[in-house]
């Protein structure tokens, strides 16, 4: 595939390894995706952008020599090979997929490395990380993982720590019949948002899915008591309560 490298695409190629200024190389070597004519200064800028998008340094993809310099032309590390494929994928999305959309607004929105990675080498959703911890070590492990991620990433784009994030995860678990895991995730969410009725309503929804209407009604009543304006709780009480 021959990628089209426009100024916009050069900007979206922000993400993998920061090349230090004053590299020993006079010109870029072993370029397989970027044009051969790309200058060393342009390479520096692009690679620094990559590093910021993934939250990494040069040695994430590049081989470090014994004297602490880098063998930038070597392809020994898997992340470097993956990065090349990601560059081609991003170019394809922006030129072929998004570029073919009719009546595209101006200025156009392009996919960048940061669009997905958000400062993470593996751009996973918060709920996925929590479910992994839950499956491995139970609710206490999930609590520890949540606390660690929030301490490190809160206020950044890496993870969504808003209330709906784990609610969405719990609903997916419930739909898959994993009711205990769904309730554990909602319990963790309730600990983060103790004054919110939304999580409690969703606990009731999981109980409905389990066939436990009595428990669900208690949840909906508790949610309504917490927030008398919560329409979901009122609707569920009318829907599942005594006729």
N, C-alpha and C positions, 0 to 999 in steps of 0.2 A: 504494500500500500504506500502510496506517495502522499505524505501529509503536506498540507498547505500551511506555511508558516507566515502568518500575517502579524502586524504589530500587536493586535489583540491576542493572538495565540501566544506570542512571546510573553505577554503578561500573564496568561493563564498557566504557563509552564512554571509556576512558582511552587517548587516543593521537593527537595530530596536531600541535598547536602550542601553545606556552605563551603565553598572553596575559599581558602584563606587568601588574602591579598598578597601579592608578591610571590605567586607560585613559581617554582623553578622552571616550569615549561614556558617556552617562548610562544607557542601556539597550541591550540587544542588538538588532541590526538584521539583517534578511535571514535570519531563522531559517527553514529549510525542512524540517528533520528534527526537531530538538529542539522541544518545545512552545513556543509564543509566550510563555508565562508564565515560562519559565526566567529566573532572575535573573542579573545580571551576575556575581555571586560564584560561582554554580553553573557558568556558562560558563567562568569562569577555572579552576575546579577540573577540569572535564571536559577542557578544552584542554591543561592542564598534564599531565594523564594521557596524552592523545594524544601529546604531545611525548616523554614518557618511553618510551612503548611503541615509538615509531618512531625515537627517538634524533635528533630534529630540533628546530629552533627555529621561531618564528612565521613567518619569511619562507620556510619551505618551502612553505607553502600560501597565505599572505596577502601581499598587495601592500604593499610598503614605500614610503612617500612620500619625497619629496626631503628632508624635515625629519626623517627616520628614524622618524616615527610610522607607524602601519599603517592601511590602509583595509580594515578587517575585513569590511565589507559587500560588497566587490567579489568577483566570481566569475571573475576573469581568469585564474587559475592552474589548470592541469589537476589537480594534486594535491588541491586543495580539492574539485573536482567528484568525483574518485575517492573521497575521504574520505566524502562523503555516501553514495555507493553502498555503501561498506564498512559504514557505520553501519546502513543498511537491511538489509544481508546479515546482520550480527551479530544484529540484532533478530529477524530471521526465524528464524535458527538457534535462538536461545534461547527464543523464544515458540512458534513453530510446530513445529519439528523436535524439539528437546529437551523442550519443554513437553508434547508428546504421548506421551512414553515412559511405558510402564506401570511401576509399582513403582519409580519413580525414587528413588534413595537421598536421604536428607536428612542434611546440607545438600546441595542439588543443585550439580552442577558446571556453571558457565556458561562460554561462550566469551567471551573478552576479546580486545582488540586484541593484548595481550602474548602471548596463546596462540600466535599465528602469528608476529608480527613480532619479538618477542624483542630489541628494540632496533635493528631493521634496517628501512629503508624498503622494501626488497624482501626478503621473508622466504624466501630460498633456502637449500637444504641445502648443507652444506660440500662434499659430493661433486660437486654441480652446478657450484659455482664452480671447483673443481679441474679438472673435465673441460673446462670452457670454456678455462681457462688452458692445459691440455694440448693442446687442439685448436689453440689460437692460436700457442703458442710452444714446445710440447714439454715434456719433463720438467723442464728447468731453470725454465721459466716456472711450472710447477705447484709446484715447490719454493718459488719466490719468493712465490707467492700464499699457499701454506700458511703460510709463516713470517710473512708480513705479517698474515694473519688471526689467527694464534695470538698474535702479539705484542699485537694490539689487543683481541682478544675473549676470550682464555683466562680462565677463571674466571667468565665470564658465560654467559647462556643462549642467546646468539646462534647459536653453532655447537657441534656435538658433536665434540670433538677426541679422543674415545675410540677405541680400536683398531677396534671393529666398524663405525664410520661409513664409512671408506673401503673396508673389505672388502665391505660391502653395495654400494657404488658399483661396485667391480670386478666383482662377480658379475653385476650388471645389464649392464655392458659386455660381459662374456663371453657372456651369454645372447643379446646382440644381434650376436654374431660379431665384436666389436671387441676382438680378443685382445691386440693390442699395447698398446692403451690400458689394458686391464684389467691387464696385467703392469706397466705404468708406474705405475699407481695403487697396486698392491700393493708395488712397489719403494719408492715414497714412504712407504707405511705402514710398511714394514720399517725404514726409516731412523728413523722415529719410535719404533718399538717393536722394537729390535734383539734383545731377549732373548725375544721371544714366538714360539712355534711356530705359532700360529694362522694368521698371515699366510702363512707358508711352506706350510702345508697347502693354503691357497687358491690359491697359485701352482701347486701340483701339480694342483689341480682345473681351473685354466685350461688347463694343458698337456694334461690328459685331453680337455677339450673341443676342443682343437686336433688331437687324434689322436696326440700325442707321449707315449706311455706311458713310454718310457725316461726322458725328462726328468722326468715326473711322479713316477716311483719314486724318483729321486734327491732330489726335493723332499720326499717323504714320509719317506725315510730321514733326511734332514737335520732335519726337524721332530721325528722320534722321538728323534734324538740330542740335540736341544736340550731336549726334555721327554719323558722316558720314560713319563709318565702321560697323554700326549695320546692319547686314545682314537680320535680321528679319523684320526690318522696311522697308528695300528696297524690300524685297520679298512681303510684304503685300501691298505696294504701287503698285507694278506691278500686283498683284493678284486682287486688288479691285479698282484700279484707272481707269481712262478713257482709253478705248481701242484705 
